[in-house]
Amino acid sequence: MKIVLRAPYLIFVGDQEDYTYVKTGLGIAHWRKELVAGQLRLADNAVGLGVPDMSLDEAVAAGVKSLVIGVAPVGGGIADNWWQVIIGAAERGMDVVSGLHFRLGDKPELLAAARASGAQLIDIRVPPKGIPVGNGKKRSGKRVLMVGTDCAVGKKYTALSLHAALLEAGAKATFRATGQTGIMIAGEGLPIDAVVSDFVSGAAEILSPDNDPDHWDVIEGQGSVFHPGYAAVSLGLLHGSQPDAIVLCHDAPRKFASGWEHYALPGIDECIELNLTLGRRTNPDIRCAGISVNTSALHGNERTDYLAKLAAETGFPCVDPVIDGCAAIVRNLLASPD
Amino acid sequence: MKIVLRAPYLIFVGDQEDYTYVKTGLGIAHWRKELVAGQLRLADNAVGLGVPDMSLDEAVAAGVKSLVIGVAPVGGGIADNWWQVIIGAAERGMDVVSGLHFRLGDKPELLAAARASGAQLIDIRVPPKGIPVGNGKKRSGKRVLMVGTDCAVGKKYTALSLHAALLEAGAKATFRATGQTGIMIAGEGLPIDAVVSDFVSGAAEILSPDNDPDHWDVIEGQGSVFHPGYAAVSLGLLHGSQPDAIVLCHDAPRKFASGWEHYALPGIDECIELNLTLGRRTNPDIRCAGISVNTSALHGNERTDYLAKLAAETGFPCVDPVIDGCAAIVRNLLASPD
């Protein structure tokens, strides 16, 4: 019942020159380069992902299974030359993977091409059917969930970095994606915020199923239990994930909820405490394993001072995963009593 | 963006003799008799709602605007003689209102009849389109939300009883329905648990819009923030409702979550406390106004002893709304400092 993508990928970049709009493509190439056969660009000065340029026919020859749209269209509409590539991929039997608001199946020529070749059209924003209500039953294996003081504080990056650090430390671990970019990077997952509210914790349960006792699922978080718009998603994900540990994610200078500036962010202590209180309902042994901070707005000693002060105040390992990695959090996680 | 029904109603009871399956019809006739023109029964010994029996043609003559399906089919399928009535109503221009799992528009003959006459087919389980993300902005007017230790502890009944008691006390008040039976009773509302999780608090916001400063929205609750399956719905509803007050609903003998018996229910104090902690995020002035208990399993003095002990322990007015009504809670609610 999860979305599952077929690798290797050809990543479509279009003619986009601005990195901001290509973050999905860049994320996949950064975290899962082994799954990426190449990129397809419509202009020489479009953003490059550090992988070979390929035409559709070259991709077929290289055994590519999916065209992944790694770029967001600017202004809503999709240009004709984009459609030519997308339809051409489906004609050649490649699955097409999209996180666009537009549903792929709503383009008749694309639908016809996919039907003729047997290619799948995969809209990452659309949850699969058949997601059950959460049953709350204990599952085997270990889980660590990213939680946040707000949206867009680095939960996905932290989860990917923590996953890499767990593998580095010799642990068994799987990154579990809950958002569209995460799903494209992981090659599978569930878009948790698009799930009907009755089934959110059930979706989180099937996302991290039974596993080996010493295996860690590293679960991408969403929103914040303090968020006036998205807390329902965050609580369903927390309950269904039954995490043994949480990692609190925060953006150092942020004082107010981004886009909801009439809401002050909670204190880091307060945020950890509420997540533990709520999480205890489905896993009484939940604990905090560390704090991940985006310190990119801090300069020089400010950064190390900030993290050292936070670590002293809270007693948890505090890192900026982009600079420090997550080895300190992994040491704490694996030092768990059991 | 809310579901809105057109009264007066003809309530369809089919040939059902078991009251359990007619609770929607019975609920509407009990709480909103003034909206019910009559009932349509297919057998003389079918459950009676205490309103006149009517044929479809008599309903047309009486100015009926909607056929409301007030009975749940047993075993899933809908019998042919039911379809004859439902299609007959649509042919005569009556809206058809259903809380069935089956979508009305999936029956081609019914869809054709509705298109020909201009009747609406209203599936109460399907949320309207266009529900926004919650913005968390303060709205004018007062709100009281039912919260619970579990599902099915009398939140809807308590809300309806509290609404009646507020009107009785001369207050301005509106019952706000969040579940399908509640929507059929209120004639409008939003099926909050069917809303995509990103939009749950937004749905709660549009359900109880700005109002007069002394007007009370009495909001039907859903689930429990302690429920391992449904807490996401409960938290989104709590945040979006921005309640000035909550009423905690409980079923006296229940010790474990119904259907989730591996989960013990929280203590009443603990449940009030967590709801207030979470609710403070969107309304810092939230308080508990009282406790509503289903005491039907208690006998003789047990009932009054239970409520007296609970009131002494918590300091809140404690009632069984079926027996005591909600006047005691209304007194506390209206005694609010502002």
Interface residues (C-beta under 8 A of the other chain):
Chain A: V133 G134 N135 G136 K137 I192 D193 A194 V195 V196 S197 D198 V200 S201 G202 V225 F226 P228 G229 Y230 A231 A232 V233 L235 G236 H239 W260 H262 Y263 L274 T277 L278 R281 T282
Chain B: V133 G134 N135 G136 K137 I192 D193 A194 V195 V196 S197 D198 V200 S201 G202 V225 F226 P228 G229 Y230 A231 A232 V233 L235 G236 H239 W260 H262 Y263 L274 T277 L278 R281 T282
